[in-house]
Every structure is written in C-alpha cells, then in structure tokens.
Amino acid sequence: MKTISDRIRRELLEMQDLPYRDFHANLMPTVDKKRVIGIRVPILRKYAKKLAKDPDIGSFLEDLPHHYYEENNVHAFVIEQIKDYETCLKRVKEFLPYIDNWATCDMMNPKVFGKHTDEILREAENWMRSDQTYTIRFGIGMIMRFFLEERFKPEYLETVASIRSEEYYVNMMIAWFFATALAKQYEQTLPFIEKERLECRTHNQTIRKACESYRITKEQKEYLRTLKIK
C-alpha cells in the first residue's frame, strides 16, 4: 500500500534537476550526493505549501528519518506553515535530531514563532545546550532572528559567546551571529571582539563576515580588521 511518503518521494524525483544537484551537493559536504535529488528551493517551497494542506501530511512528518535531502527540506517547509504554536513546536522538536546539514537547519523558519518570542527564547536556550550540532545551530539562529533588534539584551551575546564546540557548523553559526550583532548592535557587541571572547577561527570569521556587510560603516570595518588574530 502506497503511503503519502512514497508519493512525495516519487513527485520529488519527477522534479529532479541533475545539473543543479551537481552544483548544490557540493555546498553540503555532510550529505552524500546520492541523497540529493536536485530541486531549487523556490520550487520546493511552493510544493510544500500545497502539501501542508494534505490531510495525511502528519504521516509524512512522523515518517523519520527521511532518505533524501529534499524530503528533509519539504519537511522543514511544511512545519513553517503550521499555525498553532504548540503543534509547530512539537514538530520542530521531533525533527531537529534528524537534521544533518546547515541548509535545512537555516531554511526552517516557522512563522508562528515570531508571535511567541518569550517562549522561543526559553526553547532556544535549551537547544543551545544540546550536544547535537544542528540543534545548537538552530537555537543560535532563533536568537539571531528574533533577539538582535527591539528585543535585544546584552545577555544574549554572552550566551552565544559561551558556547564551545569542535563542530565547524556550530562555530560558523556563532561567527554569523556575531557579525549580524555587529551590524545591529555594534557598540554592545564590539567588546566581545576586542576582548577576543570567541575561539580564534570563529573570531576571525566574524570579522570577515562583518566586513562583507553593507550595514557596517567603512570606518568600523577598518577598525575591525585591526582586531584580527594573527
């Protein structure tokens, strides 16, 4: 008996773009190329938006782990459509342990979370204490997304700066977070760079990313470059 998961996999394979797969698979060294179908993100989002209305979609969301990278992305994009906060959070928690790459992790942005930032702050703090690479990365992403502007508090910088990991994709997210924080909260964030609060490679990557930002002034970039660790 065919399931909704079988149908989704078949339909994804019918959308395959092999040249795009060859290009995109190179961006995700943690995913075996054989598990990448090759479908552009806007097409997947449109497909997931339709799937989210399917009465059987819950069966797909519970059918973990998925085999293909695009199945994981569809899963993430379906979760984004869930309007009830508790249901959405439950699905996110179920899915996070199965995320195996930076792209799926970073693309998942549940819309309803923006209406429940107090609750998400608590969840993000728990995720950042995880021992799973992409759960930590997702937690940092939630702080970066929701708490660097009007909800900003200096303690959030301290929380992220205190994370220590050997995982490349955690440290690159920390760098992205602090580069974004420099763009949005420069004066509050600068001491973390001046005092070298981050691991050496992460510190230098933060400066590199910040210097690529159009939101940081020429003068600020010139000063940040003097803070690189040799």
C-alpha positions in Angstrom: 0.0 0.0 0.0 1.4 3.4 -1.1 1.8 6.0 1.6 2.0 9.8 1.4 5.8 9.5 1.9 6.0 7.2 -1.1 4.0 9.7 -3.2 6.1 12.7 -2.0 9.3 10.9 -2.9 8.0 10.0 -6.3 6.9 13.5 -7.0 10.2 14.9 -5.8 12.2 12.6 -8.1 10.0 13.8 -11.0 11.2 17.4 -10.3 14.8 16.4 -10.4 17.3 18.9 -12.0 20.6 17.0 -12.3 22.9 20.0 -13.2 21.5 21.8 -10.1 22.1 18.7 -8.0 25.7 18.6 -9.0 26.2 22.2 -8.1 24.2 22.2 -4.8 25.5 18.9 -3.5 29.0 20.5 -3.4 27.7 23.0 -0.8 26.8 20.3 1.7 29.7 18.1 2.4 27.9 16.4 5.3 25.3 14.9 2.9 26.0 12.1 0.5 25.5 13.3 -3.1 23.4 10.2 -3.7 20.9 11.6 -1.2 20.5 14.8 -3.1 17.8 14.9 -5.8 18.4 18.4 -7.1 15.4 20.8 -6.8 15.6 24.5 -6.4 14.4 25.9 -3.1 11.5 28.1 -4.5 10.1 25.0 -6.2 10.3 23.0 -3.0 8.7 25.8 -1.0 5.8 26.0 -3.4 5.4 22.2 -3.4 5.5 22.2 0.5 2.9 24.9 0.7 0.5 22.7 -1.2 1.4 19.6 0.8 0.8 21.4 4.1 -3.0 21.3 3.3 -3.0 17.5 2.7 -5.0 15.8 5.5 -2.4 13.0 5.6 0.7 15.2 5.9 1.1 14.2 9.6 2.0 10.7 8.5 4.9 12.2 6.4 6.1 14.3 9.3 6.2 11.2 11.5 8.0 9.1 8.9 11.5 9.8 10.2 14.3 9.6 9.2 13.8 10.6 5.6 16.3 9.4 2.9 16.6 12.4 0.6 17.9 15.9 1.4 14.9 17.4 -0.4 12.5 15.3 1.8 14.0 17.0 4.8 13.6 20.4 3.2 10.0 19.7 2.4 9.5 18.6 6.0 11.0 21.9 7.2 8.9 23.9 4.9 5.7 22.1 5.9 6.5 22.8 9.5 6.8 26.5 8.7 3.1 26.5 7.6 1.8 25.2 10.9 -0.2 28.0 12.6 -0.7 26.5 16.0 2.3 27.3 18.2 2.3 24.2 20.4 1.8 21.9 17.4 4.6 23.6 15.5 7.0 23.5 18.4 6.3 19.8 18.8 7.1 19.1 15.2 10.3 21.1 15.3 11.5 19.2 18.4 10.7 15.9 16.7 12.6 16.9 13.5 15.7 18.7 14.9 17.6 15.4 15.8 17.3 14.3 12.2 18.7 17.4 10.5 22.1 16.6 9.0 23.1 19.7 7.2 23.4 23.5 7.6 21.0 24.3 4.7 17.9 22.5 6.1 18.7 23.9 9.5 18.9 27.5 8.4 16.0 27.4 6.0 13.4 26.3 8.6 11.7 29.5 9.9 8.3 28.7 11.5 6.2 31.8 11.0 4.2 31.3 14.3 7.4 31.6 16.4 7.5 35.3 15.7 4.3 35.6 17.8 5.7 33.6 20.7 9.1 35.1 21.3 9.1 34.7 25.1 8.5 31.0 24.7 11.0 30.7 21.9 13.7 32.3 23.9 13.4 29.6 26.5 13.4 26.9 23.9 16.4 28.4 22.1 18.4 28.5 25.3 17.7 24.7 25.7 18.6 24.0 22.1 22.0 25.8 22.5 22.8 23.4 25.4 22.3 20.4 23.2 25.1 18.1 22.1 23.7 17.9 18.6 25.3 20.2 16.0 22.2 21.3 14.2 20.1 21.7 17.2 22.7 24.1 18.7 22.9 25.9 15.3 19.1 26.2 15.1 19.0 27.7 18.7 21.6 30.3 17.8 19.6 31.0 14.6 16.5 31.7 16.7 18.3 34.2 18.9 19.8 35.9 15.8 16.4 36.1 14.1 14.3 37.4 16.9 16.5 39.0 19.5 19.1 41.3 17.9 16.8 44.3 17.3 13.9 45.6 19.5 14.1 42.6 21.8 17.8 42.8 22.2 19.6 42.3 25.6 23.4 42.1 26.0 23.0 38.8 27.9 22.1 37.1 24.6 25.6 37.9 23.3 27.1 36.4 26.5 25.0 33.2 26.0 26.2 32.6 22.4 29.8 33.6 23.2 29.9 31.0 26.0 29.2 28.1 23.5 32.3 26.0 22.9 32.2 23.3 20.2 34.6 21.5 18.0 31.9 21.4 15.3 32.6 23.6 12.2 28.9 24.3 11.6 28.3 25.4 15.1 31.3 27.8 15.1 30.4 29.2 11.7 26.9 30.0 13.1 28.5 31.7 16.1 30.5 33.8 13.6 27.4 34.6 11.6 25.5 35.6 14.8 28.3 38.0 16.0 28.7 39.5 12.5 25.0 40.2 12.5 25.1 41.5 16.0 27.9 43.9 15.0 25.6 45.2 12.2 22.7 45.7 14.5 24.2 46.3 18.0 27.7 47.5 17.2 28.6 49.2 20.5 27.3 46.4 22.6 28.9 43.7 20.5 32.4 45.2 19.9 33.8 44.4 23.3 33.4 40.7 22.6 35.7 41.1 19.6 38.1 43.5 21.3 38.5 41.1 24.3 38.8 38.0 22.0 35.9 36.2 23.6 35.5 33.8 20.7 37.6 30.9 19.5 40.4 32.2 17.2 39.0 30.9 13.9 35.4 32.0 14.9 36.7 35.4 15.9 38.4 35.9 12.5 35.5 34.6 10.6 33.2 37.0 12.5 35.4 39.9 11.3 35.4 38.7 7.8 31.6 38.3 7.6 31.1 41.7 9.3 33.4 43.4 6.8 31.2 41.9 4.0 28.1 43.6 5.4 26.8 46.8 3.9 25.3 47.7 7.3 28.7 48.3 8.9 30.5 51.5 8.1 33.8 51.8 6.3 35.4 53.2 9.5 34.0 50.3 11.6 35.3 47.8 9.0 38.8 49.3 9.1 38.9 49.1 12.9 37.6 45.5 12.9 40.3 44.4 10.5 42.9 45.6 13.1 41.4 43.2 15.6 42.1 40.0 13.6 44.1 37.4 15.5 47.3 36.6 13.6 
